[in-house]
Structure formats: structure tokens, C-alpha cells
Amino acid sequence: MKLTSAAHGTFTIAPTPFHEDGRIDEASIDRLSEFYGEVGCAGVTVLGILGEAPKLDAAESLAVATRFIKRAGDRQVIVGVSAPGFAAMRGLAHAAMDAGAAGVMIAPPPSLRTDDQIVTYFRQAVEAVGADVPWVLQDYPLTLSVVMTPAVIKRIVSDNPSCVMLKHEDWPGLEKITALRNFQKDGSLRPLSILTGNGGLFLDFEMERGADGAMTGYAFPDMLVDVVRLSKEGKRDAAHDLFDAHLPLIRYEQQRGVGLAVRKYVLMKRGLLPSDAQRKPAANLTAAARAEVDYLLSRVARVDKRAAL
């Protein structure tokens, strides 16, 4: 089933599991997929920044995406297809959709500077992958260095009907969500799903500003599922209480260069990965850092027993 602007809930960002020697760990893809279904994720996004996509060759990228798609069950799978050139983007997008993906995600290259350059790039990207392929606009200026104002996002969405979702990762970004929802209220922007990233760092208030859910790779996607659900049910204090318990670990993950290492380490401790290996080049956790993560987990466990590892 193809992705639409009605998409909501938690779309977890899946890591790419590796063996210690750098080979792709297919069995762990299956284990992760089963877990995401068990905890209530609405979808899975693969080959994102967390998925170490730049470290995979074309064949490996398609193999990873296809394995996740085949194991997804009734969950939608979004495949990151961002690439330096449109030929590679087109090839992976078409292959992923043929394999059963719900849609693709496209991020802007860091070279874009002006509003017109940004709008033109995405128009050309849609021409490359085809207007029949639903896609997610990734807005992540902290890493990609491309700043998209609400007005620019409105132009991109209005010009490209196949854009059905925004992955919102601006920081600060709460006012951006409000601005986009106000565009919809005044009729100048069509319906658009907004899922938020940034490790879930502002998910509690992003939901209150009008986000439809989360799309991030925090190692407790089951917590994200619960916070999204509680927010939609109007149980504000319960949502914030659960979120606040995890916030120190979420903050720790936000350290540049070690965030992925932290997430894979926690997933390993949760029994979902046999190894926290990353494909080189990579930054590994020191013994001191692992001890700090263990301490943070013990504090989270005082409120959320899922962290009692």
C-alpha cells in the first residue's frame, strides 16, 4: 500500500545490522522487523543516516531494503534514496517500489543555498524518480546544512503532488510545525503528513504542535509509540512523564559522532542485535561511555521497566 498524506504513528528508523567483520547481518534484520511489529510501529524507514546508507554499495542497499520490505507484514516501509546523482536515486527508488516499498525519502544535497535552488532540485528529483512514486521530504538542516523555511516547504509540496510527508528535523522547529499547519488552515497548503525526527528530542511538544507522529531511530521505539498514542488520546501529563524519563538518554544520543554507536549498543543490550558493530569508518564507544549509558538506562528503568537491561 503506497504512502499517503494520511500516514501517522511511529515510523522507526531502522539501523543496518552488521557482523563484526562488516558483513550485513540478515538475521538481525528479521529480528528487528518482528520487534517493530510487536511494539506497534506503523512503519519502518530504512537506508537513512542511521542506516549507514553511504557505506553500502548499490546491491547491498537494495538487498537491505528488500529484506526489510519482505519482513514488514502490514507495516509500511519507506526507503531512503538520497544520492549525489539522479541516476542512482532513480534506480534505487524504482527497485524499492517494485519490491513493495510504500514510498521513498529524499534529502537535499548540502550544496543547495537559495530557495530557488532548493525548489528546483526537488522538482528535478521528482522528474527522475517519477511522479507516481510517493515521497518524503527530509528537512534536516543540522546535518545537511540546507535551510528550508515553511514557505519553501509549501512551494515544494504544492509543486509536487507526490510529496505526501515531511520528515521534520529542524531545530528549533516547533514554530515551523505551527506555520505549516496554519497554511493548511488557511487553505494555502494541501494535506501533508508530518513526522518528526532529531532522535525524538522534542517529540512531546511536537505532537502538541500538530505532528502526526515520530520518525526517528531512538533505541526504544516502543516508548515513541506510547508517547504518540498518549498525546493523541489527550493524556498530556502521562505522555510527558514517560518522555521525561527517557530524556537524559535521548540527550546523550544527540552527541555528534557517537549517536549511532549508542543506539546500536542499547539495541544490543535489548537483545535485538547480537553486535553493536558499525561498518567502518565508525566511532566506537569507550568503556567509560558504555558505563554512562548503562547508568542512564538504570535511571530510565525507575519509570519504564523496559530499560531494566
C-alpha positions in Angstrom: 0.0 0.0 0.0 1.5 3.3 -1.1 2.3 6.1 1.4 -0.3 8.9 1.6 -0.7 12.2 3.4 -2.8 10.4 6.0 0.2 8.5 7.4 0.6 8.7 11.1 2.0 7.0 14.1 5.6 5.9 14.7 7.8 5.1 11.7 11.0 3.9 13.3 14.3 4.5 11.6 16.0 1.1 11.3 19.7 0.6 11.7 21.6 -1.6 9.3 22.9 -4.6 11.3 26.4 -5.7 10.6 28.5 -8.6 11.7 31.9 -7.8 13.4 33.6 -8.3 10.0 31.4 -5.7 8.3 29.0 -8.2 6.5 25.3 -7.4 6.6 23.5 -9.3 9.3 20.3 -10.5 7.6 19.0 -12.5 10.6 19.1 -9.3 12.7 17.0 -7.5 10.1 14.4 -10.2 10.6 14.6 -9.9 14.4 14.3 -6.1 14.2 11.3 -6.3 11.8 9.5 -8.7 14.2 10.1 -6.4 17.1 8.9 -3.3 15.3 5.6 -5.1 14.6 5.3 -6.3 18.2 5.6 -2.8 19.7 3.1 -1.2 17.3 5.2 0.7 14.8 3.1 1.9 11.9 6.1 1.8 9.6 9.8 1.5 9.1 12.3 3.7 7.4 15.5 2.2 6.0 18.7 3.4 4.4 18.6 6.7 6.3 21.5 8.4 8.1 21.1 5.9 10.9 21.1 3.1 8.4 24.7 3.9 7.3 23.4 4.1 3.8 26.6 5.8 2.4 28.6 2.8 3.5 26.6 0.4 1.4 27.1 -0.3 -2.3 24.1 -0.3 -4.7 23.5 -4.0 -4.5 23.7 -4.0 -0.7 21.3 -1.1 -0.4 18.7 -2.9 -2.4 19.3 -6.1 -0.5 18.8 -4.4 2.9 15.7 -2.6 1.7 14.1 -5.7 0.2 14.7 -7.8 3.3 13.0 -5.2 5.5 10.1 -4.9 3.0 9.6 -8.7 2.9 9.5 -8.9 6.7 7.4 -5.8 7.3 4.0 -7.5 7.3 1.3 -4.8 7.4 3.8 -2.0 8.2 4.7 0.5 5.5 8.4 0.7 4.6 10.0 4.0 3.4 13.3 3.7 1.6 15.9 6.5 1.7 17.1 7.0 -1.9 19.1 10.2 -1.5 22.2 10.1 -3.7 24.7 12.6 -5.3 23.2 11.9 -8.8 19.7 11.3 -10.1 20.6 8.1 -11.9 21.4 6.2 -8.6 18.4 7.8 -7.0 16.1 6.6 -9.8 17.5 3.1 -9.8 17.1 2.5 -6.1 13.6 4.2 -6.0 12.2 2.1 -8.8 13.8 -1.1 -7.4 12.4 -0.4 -3.9 8.9 0.4 -5.2 8.9 -2.8 -7.3 9.9 -4.7 -4.2 6.9 -3.4 -2.3 8.0 -0.2 -0.6 5.4 2.3 0.4 7.4 5.3 -0.7 10.9 6.8 -0.7 12.6 9.6 1.2 14.7 12.3 -0.4 17.1 14.7 1.3 18.6 17.8 -0.2 22.3 17.8 -1.1 24.4 20.2 1.1 25.3 22.3 -1.9 21.9 24.0 -2.1 21.8 27.5 -0.9 19.0 29.6 -2.3 15.2 29.0 -2.1 15.0 28.6 -5.9 17.9 26.1 -5.9 16.1 24.0 -3.3 12.7 24.1 -5.1 14.3 23.3 -8.4 16.3 20.4 -7.0 13.2 18.6 -5.7 11.3 19.3 -8.9 14.1 17.6 -10.8 14.3 14.7 -8.3 10.6 14.0 -8.9 11.2 14.1 -12.6 13.9 11.5 -12.0 12.1 9.0 -9.8 8.7 9.5 -11.4 5.6 11.5 -10.3 3.9 8.2 -9.4 6.3 7.5 -6.6 5.1 8.9 -3.2 8.0 10.5 -1.3 9.0 12.1 2.0 10.8 15.4 2.1 13.6 15.3 4.7 14.2 18.6 6.4 17.4 18.2 8.5 19.4 21.4 8.4 21.6 20.5 11.4 23.3 17.7 9.4 22.6 18.6 5.8 23.1 22.4 6.2 20.2 23.2 3.9 17.6 25.6 5.5 14.1 25.3 4.2 11.6 27.8 5.5 7.9 27.0 5.9 7.3 29.0 2.7 9.8 26.9 0.7 8.4 23.7 2.0 4.9 24.9 0.9 6.3 25.6 -2.6 7.8 22.1 -2.8 4.7 20.4 -1.6 2.4 22.5 -3.8 4.6 21.9 -6.9 4.9 18.2 -6.4 1.7 16.3 -5.6 3.7 13.1 -5.0 5.2 14.7 -1.9 3.0 13.3 0.9 5.1 13.6 4.0 7.6 15.9 5.7 10.2 14.4 7.9 10.7 17.4 10.2 14.1 17.6 11.9 14.7 21.4 12.2 15.9 22.7 15.5 14.4 24.9 16.8 11.4 23.7 14.8 8.2 23.9 16.8 7.2 27.2 15.2 7.8 25.6 11.7 5.2 22.9 12.5 2.7 25.6 13.6 3.4 27.6 10.5 2.8 24.7 8.2 -0.4 23.7 10.0 -1.6 27.3 9.7 -1.0 27.2 6.0 -3.3 24.2 5.9 -6.0 26.0 7.9 -6.0 29.0 5.5 -6.2 26.6 2.5 -2.8 27.5 1.0 -1.3 24.1 1.7 -2.8 20.7 1.0 -2.9 17.9 3.5 0.6 16.7 4.5 1.8 14.1 7.0 4.4 15.5 9.4 6.6 13.0 11.3 9.4 14.3 13.5 13.0 13.2 14.0 16.0 14.6 15.8 16.2 11.5 18.0 12.8 12.3 19.4 14.3 15.2 21.4 11.2 17.4 21.1 8.6 14.8 20.4 6.4 15.7 23.4 5.8 19.3 22.2 6.0 18.4 18.5 2.9 16.3 19.0 1.1 19.2 20.6 2.0 21.5 17.7 0.4 19.2 15.2 2.8 16.5 14.3 1.3 13.2 13.1 3.9 11.0 14.8 7.6 10.2 15.0 10.2 9.1 12.5 13.5 8.5 14.3 15.8 5.8 15.5 15.8 6.1 19.2 16.5 2.6 20.7 13.1 2.5 22.4 10.7 2.8 19.6 8.1 1.3 21.9 8.4 4.4 24.0 7.9 6.6 21.0 4.8 4.6 20.1 3.4 5.2 23.6 4.1 8.9 23.7 2.5 9.4 20.3 -0.6 7.4 21.4 -0.9 9.2 24.8 -0.6 12.6 23.1 -3.3 11.7 20.6 -5.5 10.5 23.5 -5.1 13.8 25.2 -3.2 12.3 28.2 -0.7 15.2 28.3 0.8 14.5 31.7 1.2 10.8 31.1 2.9 11.5 27.7 5.3 14.0 29.2 6.1 11.8 32.3 7.1 8.9 30.1 9.0 11.1 27.7 10.8 12.9 30.5 12.1 9.6 32.0 13.8 8.8 28.7 15.1 12.4 28.0 18.6 12.0 29.6 19.3 9.0 27.3 17.8 10.8 24.3 20.0 13.8 25.0 23.1 11.5 25.3 22.4 10.1 21.9 22.4 13.5 20.4 26.2 13.8 20.7 27.6 14.1 17.2 29.7 11.2 16.1 28.5 8.7 18.7 24.8 8.7 18.5 24.6 5.6 16.2 27.1 3.8 18.5 24.9 4.5 21.5 21.7 3.3 19.7 23.3 0.1 18.5 24.8 -0.6 21.9 21.3 -0.2 23.6 19.7 -2.4 20.9 22.3 -5.0 21.6 21.6 -4.8 25.3 17.9 -5.2 24.5 18.7 -8.5 22.7 17.7 -7.1 19.2 21.3 -7.1 17.8 24.0 -9.7 18.6 26.6 -7.0 18.0 26.8 -3.2 18.0 29.2 -3.3 15.1 29.2 -0.4 12.6 30.8 -0.5 9.2 34.0 1.5 9.1 34.7 4.3 9.2 33.0 4.5 12.6 33.3 5.8 16.1 33.0 3.2 18.8 32.0 3.7 22.4 34.7 3.6 25.0 34.3 1.6 28.2 33.6 4.9 30.1 30.9 5.8 27.6 29.3 2.4 27.9 29.2 2.7 31.6 27.5 6.1 31.3 24.8 4.6 29.0 24.3 1.7 31.5 23.8 4.2 34.3 21.3 6.2 32.2 19.4 3.0 31.4 19.2 2.2 35.1 17.7 5.6 35.8 15.2 5.2 32.9 14.2 1.9 34.4 12.9 3.5 37.5 10.0 4.7 35.5 10.0 2.4 32.4 10.8 -1.2 33.2 11.7 -1.8 29.5 15.0 -0.2 30.2 15.9 -2.6 33.0 18.5 -4.4 31.0 
